[in-house]
Amino acid sequence: MAAYVNRSVSMMAGDGPHNVAMNNGTVRVNMTNVDSPLQIFVRAKKKINDIFVEIDDYVKDAVAFMHAVSGDNGVATPQDVANVEAYISKVQAIREVLKRDHMKVAFFGRTSNGKSTVINAMLHDKILPSGIGHTTNCFLQVEGSDTDEAYIKTEGSEEKLNVQSVSQLGHALCASRLAENALVRVSWPREMCALLRDDVVLVDSPGVDVTADTDDWIDRYCLDADVFVLVANAESTLMVTEKNFFHKVSTKISQPNIFILNNRWDASASEPEYLEQVRTQHANRCVDFLARELRVCSPKEAEERIFFVSAKEALLTRMREREKPVSSPVLADGHQVRYFEFVDFERKFSECISQSAVRTKFAQHSRRGKCIAGDVCSALDQVYGLACSQKAARVERQRILQEQLSAIEDQLTSVTREMKAKIGKMVESVEHKVSLTLSQEIRRLAALVDEHAAPFRTERAALEAYKRALHRHVEAGLGQRLKQRLSSDIGHEMDAAQRDMAERMYAVLPPQRRAAAAAVVAPHHQPFEVLYRLNCDNLCADFHEDLSFRFSYGITALIQRFQGRNTNKIALKNPPQYTPIPPAIGPAAPSSEIVRATTAGIGPLSAEEWGMVSRLAMGALTSQGTMGGLLLSGLLLKTVGWRVVAVTGAVWGALYLYERLTWTAKAQERVFKRQYVAHASKKLRLIVDLTSANCSHQVQQELSTMFARLCRLVDEATTELDGELTEVRAAAARLDEAAAAAKRLRNKANYLAHELELFDDAFLKQ
């Protein structure tokens, strides 16, 4: 017996950092500085919770990103967004499960084998009802409470009841007892128990021999249990009822973790001579049950899961350590060894439940977290690839648009320079043609005026009406002739220039705009007409006709014919030459003598003499005195004789009479038209330059308007290209941002997967 005690004490000392002390036969185990294996589960739970918080944020960021890059011009389809959104609920569900995840141990056994006492001993306090006979009537789940309050809740109710009522609700002898498969949750302050502080949940059950409805028990309370503790009665042996229950468990749970506590081992103290044989017998039966019947572990592992304890002694010992008021029966011999083995059970149970819970609960969460991160990463990879490919297409399109804009600007500058030069040359040509043609038509104005056949009357009102009609006739006829001679030629030149201009500008336009431009701007379908405004009414407003009769062979007419229209110019060209007077004729001689001396004895007159006579005659005629007329008459009589003068006078009178008789309206009209032609020609010559300038301005305006329309089309095309270029740049920027964001999120997915790998290495692969 002493050897067994020493072996157990050495086992305790070597297996962990427990502080063991023996004082007056009482064993004290200080657990305050013990690093419990249960902390592995606590740390693992905290770690994986932190990871899933990041996964939750990551999935939400990914969903927000997918929404941002979806739509008509996006790189993500609505189905892609829906696929990623589905992971939000999945992650939330996992987080909710993680919050409820705990290490669960279920205690089973026959009635009165001490299941509740074992739980009380592990909790270091008498919490669950215990005693002789069938005590526990329903399932009692003991879990930690985050407050200092201890309370219970019945199944289906959130009402917090006094924890003292558990002895009535869970006791089989209670009059208002619950059904065997009912659950009562007992919340106990975590600070009062290390197991509860480490997220361990203990489930007490009715005896497996009480009811046959064990399948319902297994489905409701066993499928999520990490460890099963079979509490057997060491005073007897394993029963078929207990074995059948765990056979059913093993069919629904792959290799359940089962510990066997042979309770009430304190009874062995009454028969110490059979201690080893009975222990060996129980141990062999238990090993055979675990390893060979259930096949949940190897025989060697089964030996490590079988313990011989006294839960009652352990509970009393711990309550004494906490100075609880309890009855103090005398503990049987060897109680220290049994207590050590109970502590050893707790240690191995803690290691097993921690490892099992980490594997069974967190391994699948880790796998699901990796799958979620991987699936979201795959979706982001697809988005990243599409964003990169679309960005490359946008960049290429941006380059093409920039080249098109540069080419259009260069070509437009060149075409504008050429068109301005062409328009300038055509304007000069039109101005010259109009000036030349108008001058030619002015020279033929007499024929146009003669074509006016309106009746001519000399009355003032009729004469004014005749002038107005003649103004309109001249204006219309001259304009019509100019149009006939110029509009066709200028129109052909205009059409050719416009076609050339359009072709040059169409070549500048982008191909997609040329068809629309051809429909908008087309050469003239009607001939080009040069517009003239001669306005003869205003131009000849100062015309005043002279219809008084003038004899064609009158003295004044003859002198004008002889002199020309400008007497001063003739006088300057032929200044008068005076013949010196002979000395015999002095200034004092009378005029008759001067005449006689001038004419007498002079034979035929020379050219110079005749010129002198003519000048004298002209001077006499142009003078206002009677002396001049007499002098001329005498000169003619002396020169040609009176017969010639008489005949000449008769002929002259006959001509005068004839012209006077023929001075009719027709003659007056002819004179009027000659005067009008002379006046209008003079006035029209004054506006030749103005009219030609107006016509050239018309051509210039027509061509400039055409060119402006074409330039407007080019401007619209460049504006459209600029707008498209702006959109392409914005789209490329958005795609670049989307690709960068997708890359960041993808890297975060890799980071989360790496974190889960580290979690596996730290907690699952140990």
C-alpha positions in Angstrom: 0.0 0.0 0.0 2.8 2.4 0.9 4.5 1.6 -2.4 1.3 2.4 -4.4 1.1 5.7 -2.5 4.7 6.6 -3.3 4.1 5.7 -7.0 1.1 7.8 -7.2 2.8 10.7 -5.5 5.8 10.5 -7.8 3.5 10.3 -10.8 1.8 13.4 -9.7 5.1 15.2 -9.1 6.5 14.1 -12.5 3.5 14.6 -14.7 2.9 18.3 -14.1 3.7 21.4 -12.1 1.3 20.5 -9.3 2.4 21.5 -5.8 1.6 18.6 -3.5 1.7 18.9 0.3 0.8 16.4 3.1 -0.2 17.9 6.5 -1.5 15.6 9.3 -2.7 13.1 6.8 -4.5 15.6 4.6 -3.3 16.0 1.0 -3.3 19.5 -0.4 -2.8 20.2 -4.1 -2.2 23.8 -5.0 -3.6 24.4 -8.5 -3.1 28.2 -8.5 0.1 28.2 -10.5 -0.8 25.4 -12.7 -0.9 26.1 -16.4 -4.0 24.0 -17.2 -4.1 22.2 -20.5 -7.6 23.7 -20.8 -5.9 27.0 -21.5 -4.9 25.6 -24.9 -8.6 25.5 -25.9 -9.1 29.0 -24.4 -6.2 30.4 -26.4 -7.2 28.6 -29.5 -10.8 29.9 -29.2 -9.6 33.4 -28.7 -7.2 33.1 -31.6 -9.7 31.7 -34.1 -12.3 34.2 -33.0 -9.9 37.0 -33.7 -9.1 35.4 -37.1 -12.8 35.2 -37.9 -13.3 38.8 -36.9 -10.8 39.7 -39.6 -12.4 37.3 -42.0 -15.8 38.9 -41.3 -14.3 42.4 -42.0 -12.5 41.0 -45.0 -15.7 39.5 -46.5 -17.6 42.7 -45.9 -14.8 44.7 -47.6 -14.9 42.2 -50.5 -18.6 42.6 -50.8 -18.4 46.4 -50.8 -15.6 46.2 -53.4 -17.7 43.8 -55.6 -20.6 46.2 -55.4 -18.3 49.0 -56.4 -16.9 47.2 -59.4 -20.3 45.8 -60.6 -22.8 47.3 -62.8 -23.1 48.1 -66.5 -19.4 49.1 -66.9 -18.1 47.0 -64.1 -15.9 43.9 -64.0 -18.1 41.9 -61.6 -21.4 40.4 -62.6 -24.4 40.4 -60.2 -23.9 36.7 -59.8 -20.3 37.3 -58.6 -21.6 39.8 -56.1 -24.3 37.4 -54.9 -21.7 34.6 -54.5 -19.4 36.8 -52.3 -22.4 38.2 -50.3 -23.4 34.6 -49.4 -20.2 34.3 -47.4 -21.3 37.1 -45.0 -24.0 34.9 -43.5 -21.7 31.9 -43.5 -19.0 33.8 -41.5 -21.6 35.2 -39.2 -22.9 31.7 -38.5 -19.4 30.5 -37.8 -18.8 33.4 -35.4 -22.0 32.6 -33.6 -21.0 29.0 -33.3 -17.5 30.1 -32.1 -19.1 32.2 -29.4 -21.0 29.1 -28.1 -18.2 26.7 -28.6 -17.0 25.2 -25.4 -15.5 22.0 -24.1 -18.3 19.6 -23.3 -18.0 16.5 -21.1 -21.0 14.2 -20.6 -21.2 11.9 -17.6 -23.1 8.6 -18.0 -23.5 5.5 -15.9 -26.0 3.5 -14.0 -28.1 5.1 -11.3 -26.4 5.9 -8.0 -22.9 5.3 -9.4 -21.9 8.8 -8.3 -22.0 10.8 -11.5 -23.3 14.0 -9.7 -20.8 13.5 -7.0 -17.9 13.3 -9.5 -19.1 16.6 -11.1 -19.4 18.2 -7.7 -15.9 17.1 -6.8 -14.6 18.6 -10.1 -16.4 21.8 -9.3 -15.0 21.9 -5.8 -18.6 22.4 -4.4 -21.8 20.6 -3.9 -23.9 22.0 -6.7 -25.8 19.1 -8.1 -28.2 17.0 -6.1 -26.6 13.7 -4.9 -27.4 11.0 -2.5 -28.6 7.4 -2.3 -31.0 5.9 -4.8 -32.2 7.5 -8.1 -31.2 11.1 -7.5 -30.8 12.9 -10.9 -34.1 12.9 -12.8 -33.1 15.0 -15.9 -30.1 16.3 -17.7 -28.2 19.0 -15.8 -25.7 21.2 -17.7 -23.3 23.2 -15.6 -21.7 26.1 -17.4 -19.9 29.3 -16.5 -21.7 32.6 -15.9 -20.0 35.9 -16.8 -21.5 37.5 -13.7 -21.2 36.8 -10.0 -24.8 35.6 -10.0 -25.6 31.9 -9.9 -28.9 30.9 -11.5 -30.7 28.2 -13.5 -32.8 28.1 -16.6 -35.2 25.4 -17.6 -35.5 24.3 -21.2 -37.6 26.6 -23.3 -37.5 29.5 -20.8 -35.3 32.4 -20.2 -36.4 33.0 -16.7 -33.6 33.0 -14.2 -34.4 30.8 -11.2 -32.6 30.5 -7.8 -29.8 28.1 -8.1 -31.0 26.4 -4.9 -34.1 25.1 -6.8 -31.9 22.8 -8.8 -32.1 20.3 -6.0 -35.9 20.2 -6.4 -36.1 20.4 -10.3 -33.4 17.9 -10.9 -34.1 15.5 -8.0 -35.9 12.3 -8.9 -37.9 12.5 -5.6 -39.3 16.0 -6.4 -43.1 16.0 -6.9 -42.9 18.3 -9.9 -40.0 16.6 -11.5 -39.1 17.1 -15.1 -38.9 14.4 -17.9 -35.8 12.3 -18.2 -34.8 14.0 -21.5 -35.4 17.6 -20.2 -32.4 19.9 -19.7 -31.8 22.3 -16.8 -28.9 24.8 -17.4 -27.0 25.7 -14.3 -25.0 28.9 -14.6 -22.2 29.1 -12.0 -19.8 32.0 -11.6 -16.6 31.4 -13.5 -14.4 32.9 -10.9 -15.5 30.1 -8.4 -14.3 27.2 -10.6 -11.3 26.8 -12.9 -13.1 24.4 -15.2 -15.9 26.8 -15.9 -13.4 29.6 -16.3 -11.8 27.6 -19.0 -15.0 27.1 -21.0 -15.8 23.6 -19.8 -19.4 22.5 -19.7 -20.3 19.5 -17.6 -23.5 17.5 -18.4 -25.0 15.2 -15.7 -27.5 12.6 -16.9 -30.0 10.2 -15.4 -29.0 6.6 -15.1 -28.7 4.8 -18.4 -30.7 2.0 -16.8 -33.7 4.3 -16.1 -35.2 4.6 -19.6 -34.8 2.8 -22.9 -35.0 6.0 -24.9 -31.2 6.4 -25.1 -31.1 7.2 -28.8 -32.9 10.5 -28.1 -30.3 11.3 -25.4 -27.4 10.7 -27.8 -28.9 12.9 -30.5 -29.7 15.7 -28.2 -26.8 15.8 -25.8 -24.0 13.6 -27.0 -23.2 14.5 -30.6 -21.3 17.7 -29.7 -19.6 16.2 -26.6 -15.9 16.1 -26.6 -15.4 13.6 -23.8 -17.6 11.0 -22.3 -17.0 9.9 -18.7 -18.5 6.5 -17.8 -18.9 6.5 -14.0 -18.9 2.8 -13.0 -19.4 1.3 -9.5 -16.1 -0.3 -8.4 -18.0 -2.4 -5.9 -19.5 -4.3 -8.9 -18.4 -4.3 -12.5 -19.4 -3.0 -16.0 -22.9 -3.8 -16.9 -24.4 -4.6 -20.2 -26.7 -1.6 -20.0 -23.6 0.7 -19.8 -21.9 -1.1 -22.6 -25.0 -0.9 -24.9 -25.3 2.8 -24.4 -21.7 3.4 -25.5 -22.0 1.0 -28.4 -24.8 3.3 -29.6 -22.6 6.3 -29.1 -19.8 4.8 -31.1 -22.1 4.2 -34.0 -23.0 7.9 -34.2 -19.7 9.5 -33.2 -16.4 8.4 -34.7 -14.0 7.2 -32.0 -15.5 9.1 -29.0 -13.1 10.0 -26.2 -14.3 7.9 -23.2 -12.9 7.9 -19.7 -13.9 5.2 -17.2 -14.1 6.1 -13.5 -14.4 3.2 -11.2 -16.0 5.2 -8.4 -16.4 4.2 -4.8 -13.0 2.7 -4.8 -12.8 3.6 -1.1 -14.7 0.4 -0.5 -11.4 -1.5 -1.4 -10.0 -0.3 1.9 -12.1 -2.8 3.8 -10.5 -5.7 1.8 -6.9 -4.7 1.3 -5.7 -8.2 0.6 -7.8 -8.3 -2.7 -7.0 -4.7 -3.8 -4.6 -5.5 -6.6 -6.6 -8.5 -7.9 -9.8 -6.5 -8.0 -8.1 -3.5 -9.6 -6.5 -5.7 -12.2 -9.8 -7.4 -12.9 -11.7 -4.1 -13.3 -8.9 -2.7 -15.4 -8.8 -5.6 -17.8 -12.5 -5.5 -18.3 -12.4 -1.8 -19.0 -9.5 -2.1 -21.4 -11.2 -4.9 -23.2 -14.4 -2.8 -23.5 -12.6 0.3 -24.8 -10.0 -1.3 -27.1 -11.6 -4.5 -28.3 -15.4 -3.9 -28.1 -15.7 -0.2 -28.9 -12.3 0.1 -30.7 -12.0 3.7 -29.8 -8.4 3.5 -28.8 -5.4 1.1 -28.4 -5.1 -1.1 -25.2 -2.2 1.1 -24.1 -4.2 4.3 -24.5 -7.1 2.5 -22.8 -5.0 1.9 -19.7 -4.4 5.7 -19.5 -8.2 6.3 -19.5 -9.2 4.1 -16.6 -9.1 5.4 -13.0 -10.0 4.1 -9.6 -11.3 7.0 -7.5 -13.6 8.0 -4.7 -15.6 11.1 -5.7 -17.1 11.5 -2.3 -13.6 11.6 -0.7 -12.4 14.0 -3.3 -15.4 16.3 -2.8 -15.0 16.3 1.0 -11.2 17.0 0.7 -11.8 20.0 -1.5 -14.6 21.4 0.5 -12.3 21.2 3.6 -9.6 23.0 1.7 -12.1 25.7 1.0 -13.2 25.6 4.6 -16.7 24.7 3.7 -19.0 23.5 6.5 -19.3 19.8 5.9 -19.6 16.7 8.0 -16.3 15.2 8.8 -16.5 11.4 8.6 -13.2 9.5 9.0 -11.8 8.9 5.5 -10.8 5.3 4.7 -7.3 4.2 4.6 -5.5 5.2 1.3 -7.7 8.1 0.6 -4.6 10.2 -0.4 -3.8 7.8 -3.2 -7.4 7.8 -4.4 -7.4 11.6 -4.3 -4.1 11.7 -6.3 -5.7 9.4 -8.9 -8.7 11.7 -9.0 -6.4 14.7 -9.7 -4.6 12.6 -12.2 -7.9 11.9 -13.9 -8.6 15.6 -14.0 -5.2 16.3 -15.6 -5.5 13.7 -18.3 -9.2 14.6 -18.8 -8.2 18.2 -19.2 -5.5 17.3 -21.8 -7.8 15.0 -23.7 -10.8 17.3 -23.7 -8.7 20.3 -24.7 -7.1 18.5 -27.6 -10.3 16.9 -28.7 -12.3 20.1 -28.5 -9.7 22.0 -30.5 -9.6 19.3 -33.1 -13.4 18.6 -33.3 -14.5 22.2 -33.1 -11.8 24.4 -34.5 -10.4 22.2 -37.2 -13.6 22.4 -39.3 -13.8 26.2 -38.6 -10.2 26.5 -39.8 -11.0 24.5 -42.9 -14.1 26.5 -43.6 -12.2 29.8 -43.0 -9.6 28.7 -45.5 -12.3 27.7 -48.0 -14.0 31.1 -47.6 -10.8 33.0 -48.0 -9.8 30.9 -51.0 -13.2 31.2 -52.7 -13.3 35.0 -52.1 -9.7 35.2 -53.3 -10.7 33.3 -56.5 -13.5 35.7 -57.1 -11.1 38.6 -56.6 -8.5 36.9 -58.9 -11.1 36.8 -61.6 -12.0 40.5 -61.0 -8.3 41.4 -60.9 -7.7 39.6 -64.2 -10.7 41.3 -65.8 -9.7 44.7 -64.4 -6.2 44.3 -65.7 -7.3 43.2 -69.2 -9.9 45.9 -69.4 -7.4 48.5 -68.2 -5.0 47.4 -70.9 -7.8 47.8 -73.4 -8.6 51.2 -72.1 -5.0 52.3 -72.1 -4.7 51.2 -75.7 -7.9 53.0 -76.6 -6.5 56.1 -74.9 -3.4 55.9 -76.9 -5.4 55.6 -80.2 -7.6 58.5 -79.2 -4.7 60.7 -78.4 -3.0 59.8 -81.7 -6.3 60.6 -83.5 -6.7 63.9 -81.8 -3.1 64.9 -82.5 -3.5 63.8 -86.2 -6.8 65.8 -86.5 -5.2 68.9 -85.0 -2.2 68.7 -87.3 -4.3 68.0 -90.4 -6.8 70.7 -89.4 -4.0 73.3 -89.1 -2.6 72.3 -92.5 -6.0 72.3 -94.2 -7.0 75.6 -92.6 -3.9 77.2 -93.9 -4.4 75.8 -97.4 -8.1 76.7 -97.5 -7.5 80.2 -96.4 -5.0 80.6 -99.2 -7.4 79.0 -101.7 -10.3 81.3 -100.5 -8.0 84.3 -100.8 -7.0 83.4 -104.4 -10.6 82.8 -105.4 -11.8 86.0 -103.8 -9.1 87.9 -105.8 -10.1 86.1 -109.0 -13.8 86.8 -108.5 -13.1 90.4 -107.8 -11.1 90.8 -111.0 -13.8 89.0 -113.1 -16.6 91.1 -111.7 -14.7 94.3 -112.2 -13.7 93.4 -115.8 -17.2 92.1 -116.7 -18.9 95.1 -115.2 -16.6 97.5 -117.1 -17.4 95.7 -120.3 -21.2 95.9 -119.6 -20.9 99.6 -118.8 -19.3 100.2 -122.3 -22.4 98.4 -123.8 -24.8 100.4 -121.6 -26.1 102.3 -124.7 -27.4 99.2 -126.3 -29.2 98.2 -123.0 -30.7 101.7 -122.7 -31.9 101.5 -126.3 -33.8 98.3 -125.5 -36.0 100.3 -123.2 -39.1 100.8 -125.3 -41.5 102.6 -122.9 -43.4 105.6 -124.3 -41.5 108.9 -123.9 -43.3 112.1 -123.1 -41.7 115.4 -122.1 -44.2 116.3 -119.4 -42.4 116.5 -116.1 -44.5 113.7 -114.3 -44.3 111.4 -117.3 -40.6 112.1 -117.7 -40.0 111.3 -114.0 -41.9 108.0 -114.4 -39.9 107.3 -117.6 -36.6 107.8 -115.7 -37.7 105.5 -112.9 -38.7 102.8 -115.3 -35.4 103.3 -117.1 -33.5 102.9 -113.8 -35.3 99.6 -113.2 -34.6 98.4 -116.7 -31.0 99.3 -116.5 -30.6 97.8 -113.1 -32.4 94.5 -114.0 -30.8 94.2 -117.4 -27.3 95.0 -116.2 -27.7 92.6 -113.2 -29.1 89.9 -115.5 -26.3 90.2 -117.9 -23.7 90.1 -115.1 -25.4 87.0 -113.7 -25.4 85.3 -117.0 -21.8 86.0 -117.6 -20.5 85.4 -114.1 -22.8 83.1 -112.0 -22.1 80.0 -114.0 -18.3 80.4 -114.0 -18.2 81.5 -110.4 -20.7 78.8 -109.4 -18.6 76.1 -111.0 -15.5 77.4 -109.3 -17.5 77.6 -106.0 -18.7 74.0 -106.4 -15.2 72.8 -107.2 -13.8 74.7 -104.2 -16.5 73.4 -101.9 -16.0 69.8 -103.1 -12.3 70.1 -102.6 -12.9 71.6 -99.2 -15.3 68.9 -98.1 -13.0 66.1 -99.3 -10.1 67.6 -97.5 -12.1 68.0 -94.3 -13.7 64.6 -94.6 -10.2 63.2 -94.7 -9.6 64.9 -91.4 -12.7 63.6 -89.7 -12.7 60.2 -88.0 -14.2 57.4 -90.2 -17.3 57.0 -88.0 -18.1 60.7 -88.5 -17.7 61.0 -92.3 -21.0 59.5 -93.2 -22.9 61.9 -90.9 -20.8 64.8 -92.2 -21.6 63.9 -95.8 -25.3 64.1 -95.0 -24.9 67.4 -93.1 -22.6 69.3 -95.5 -23.0 68.7 -99.2 -22.1 70.8 -102.3 -24.8 73.2 -103.7 -27.6 71.5 -105.5 -28.7 74.8 -107.1 -26.3 77.0 -109.2 -24.5 79.7 -107.4 -25.7 83.2 -108.2 -23.7 86.3 -107.7 -25.8 88.9 -106.1 -25.6 92.6 -107.4 -27.2 95.7 -106.1 -26.6 98.5 -108.5 -29.5 100.7 -107.2 -29.7 103.0 -110.2 -32.4 105.1 -108.5 -29.9 106.4 -106.0 -27.0 106.2 -108.3 -28.5 108.4 -111.0 -30.6 110.6 -108.7 -28.6 113.7 -109.7 -29.2 113.1 -113.4 -30.8 116.2 -115.1 -31.7 115.9 -118.7 -31.4 118.9 -121.2 -34.1 118.6 -123.9 -33.9 122.2 -125.3 -33.4 122.4 -129.1 -29.9 123.0 -130.4 -29.1 123.4 -134.1 -26.4 121.0 -135.1 -24.8 123.5 -137.4 -25.2 126.5 -135.4 -22.3 128.9 -134.8 -21.8 127.7 -131.2 -22.1 124.0 -132.3 -19.6 124.6 -135.1 -17.2 126.4 -132.9 -17.5 123.6 -130.3 -16.8 121.1 -132.9 -13.9 123.1 -134.1 -12.5 123.8 -130.6 -13.5 120.6 -128.9 -15.1 120.5 -125.6 -12.3 122.2 -123.7 -11.4 125.6 -125.2 -8.8 126.2 -122.6 -6.9 123.1 -123.5 -6.9 124.1 -127.2 -5.7 127.5 -126.3 -2.9 126.1 -124.3 -2.0 123.7 -127.0 -2.1 126.3 -129.8 -1.3 129.7 -128.2 -2.2 132.7 -130.4 0.5 134.0 -132.8 0.3 137.7 -133.5 1.7 139.1 -136.9 3.7 142.3 -136.5 1.9 145.3 -137.9 3.8 147.1 -140.8 5.4 150.3 -139.8 3.2 152.2 -142.3 0.3 151.2 -140.3 0.5 152.7 -136.9 -1.7 152.6 -134.0 -3.3 155.8 -135.0 -4.6 154.5 -138.3 -8.3 153.9 -138.6 -9.8 150.5 -138.4 -10.9 150.6 -142.0 -7.4 151.0 -143.1 -6.3 148.3 -140.8 -8.8 146.0 -142.5 -8.0 147.2 -145.9 -4.3 146.8 -145.2 -4.9 143.4 -143.9 -7.0 142.2 -146.9 -6.1 144.4 -149.8 -3.5 143.3 -152.2 -3.2 140.0 -150.4 -3.7 137.1 -152.7 -4.5 133.6 -151.6 -4.0 133.3 -147.8 -1.4 131.0 -146.5 -2.0 128.5 -143.7 -0.7 130.8 -141.2 -2.8 133.7 -142.5 -5.9 131.5 -142.6 -5.3 130.5 -139.0 -5.0 134.1 -138.0 -8.2 134.9 -139.8 -9.9 132.0 -138.1 -8.8 133.2 -134.7 -10.0 136.6 -135.4 -13.3 135.3 -136.6 -13.6 133.1 -133.6 -12.7 135.9 -131.3 -15.3 138.1 -133.0 -18.0 135.5 -132.7 -17.3 134.8 -129.1 -17.3 138.4 -128.2 -20.4 140.1 -127.1 -20.1 143.3 -129.1 -21.6 144.3 -132.5 -18.2 145.2 -133.7 -17.1 141.6 -133.7 -20.1 140.5 -135.8 -19.6 143.2 -138.3 -15.9 142.4 -138.5 -16.6 138.7 -139.1 -19.3 139.5 -141.7 -17.0 141.9 -143.5 -14.2 139.4 -143.4 -16.4 136.6 -144.9 -17.8 138.9 -147.6 -14.3 140.1 -148.5 -12.9 136.6 -148.4 -15.5 134.4 -150.2 -17.9 136.8 -151.7 -21.6 137.5 -151.1 -22.8 134.7 -153.3 -21.1 132.1 -151.4 -22.3 133.7 -148.2 -25.9 133.8 -149.5 -25.8 130.1 -150.7 -24.3 129.1 -147.4 -26.9 131.0 -145.5 -29.6 129.4 -147.5 -28.3 125.9 -146.9 -27.7 126.7 -143.3 -31.3 127.9 -143.0 -32.7 124.9 -144.7 -30.8 122.6 -142.4 -32.0 124.6 -139.4 -35.6 124.4 -140.6 -35.2 120.6 -141.2 -33.8 120.0 -137.7 -36.4 122.2 -136.1 -39.2 120.3 -137.9 -37.7 116.9 -137.0 -37.2 117.8 -133.3 -39.9 115.3 -132.2 -40.4 113.1 -129.1 -38.3 110.4 -130.7 -35.4 112.8 -131.2 -35.8 114.1 -127.7 -35.8 110.4 -126.4 -32.6 109.7 -128.3 -31.0 112.8 -126.8 -32.4 111.8 -123.4 -30.9 108.3 -123.7 -27.6 109.6 -124.8 -27.4 112.0 -121.9 -28.6 109.2 -119.6 -26.0 106.7 -120.9 -23.2 109.3 -120.4 -24.3 110.1 -116.9 -25.0 106.4 -115.9 -21.7 105.2 -117.3 -19.9 107.8 -115.3 -21.7 106.8 -112.1 -21.4 103.1 -112.7 -17.7 103.4 -113.2 -17.5 104.8 -109.8 -19.0 101.7 -108.2 -17.1 99.1 -110.2 -14.7 98.5 -107.4 -17.4 98.5 -104.7 -19.5 96.0 -106.7 -16.6 93.7 -107.4 -15.7 93.9 -103.7 -19.2 93.0 -102.7 -19.3 90.0 -105.0 -15.9 88.8 -103.8 -17.1 89.2 -100.2 -20.2 87.1 -101.1 -18.0 84.4 -102.4 -15.7 84.7 -99.4 -18.6 84.5 -97.0 -20.1 81.5 -98.8 -16.8 79.6 -98.7 -16.0 80.7 -95.2 -19.5 79.6 -94.1 -18.9 76.2 -95.7 -15.5 75.9 -94.1 -16.9 77.0 -90.8 -19.5 74.3 -91.0 -16.9 71.7 -91.8 -14.7 73.0 -89.0 -17.7 72.8 -86.6 -18.0 69.1 -87.6 -14.4 68.6 -86.8 -14.9 70.4 -83.5 -17.8 68.2 -82.7 -15.7 65.2 -83.6 -12.8 66.4 -81.5 -15.2 67.2 -78.7 -16.6 63.7 -78.9 -13.2 62.3 -79.0 -12.2 64.4 -76.0 -15.2 63.2 -74.1 -14.5 59.6 -75.0 -10.9 60.2 -74.1 -12.0 61.6 -70.7 -14.3 58.7 -70.2 -11.6 56.2 -71.2 -9.1 57.9 -68.8 -11.6 57.8 -66.0 -12.5 54.2 -66.7 -8.8 53.3 -66.8 -8.3 55.0 -63.5 -11.3 53.2 -62.0 -10.0 49.9 -63.3 -6.6 50.6 -62.0 -8.1 51.4 -58.6 -10.2 48.2 -58.8 -7.2 46.1 -59.7 -5.2 47.6 -56.9 -8.1 47.1 -54.4 -8.5 43.5 -55.7 -4.8 42.9 -55.3 -4.9 44.2 -51.7 -7.9 42.1 -50.8 -6.3 39.1 -52.5 -3.2 39.6 -50.5 -5.3 39.9 -47.3 -6.9 36.6 -48.3 -3.5 35.0 -48.5 -2.7 36.6 -45.1 -5.8 35.2 -43.5 -5.0 31.8 -45.0 -1.5 32.0 -43.6 -3.0 33.0 -40.2 -5.2 29.9 -40.3 -2.1 27.8 -41.2 -0.3 29.2 -38.2 -3.3 28.4 -36.1 -3.3 24.8 -37.4 0.4 24.5 -36.6 0.0 26.0 -33.2 -3.1 24.1 -32.0 -4.2 21.4 -34.4 -0.9 19.7 -35.3 0.5 19.3 -31.8 
